[in-house]
């Protein structure tokens, strides 16, 4: 340590060195970092296989459930009628559903 150093600068250097030692102690080893992609790839493969199996199981259960006897088929969406449709039937609505006809001025 240089006697001309500022005490604040010395304290900052000590704090930074302590922080660096803590960071080095908390960081993973080289082998762990190098081997991590292989382990992650293996985990992703397992996850993909598990999600495919779950999807196949879900589709199978859905197909079996739909083919049960006694289950009424769901009504088609085209036959559904909104319970508030009567509110749209207002007097003069035929004016909104047609275009007006104008006389042909060339024939007059």
HELIX and SHEET records of a PDB file:
HELIX    1   1 UNK A    7  UNK A   26  1                                  20    
HELIX    2   2 UNK A   30  UNK A   66  1                                  37    
HELIX    3   3 UNK A   77  UNK A   79  5                                   3    
HELIX    4   4 UNK A   85  UNK A   88  5                                   4    
HELIX    5   5 UNK A   93  UNK A   96  1                                   4    
HELIX    6   6 UNK A  105  UNK A  107  5                                   3    
END                                                                             
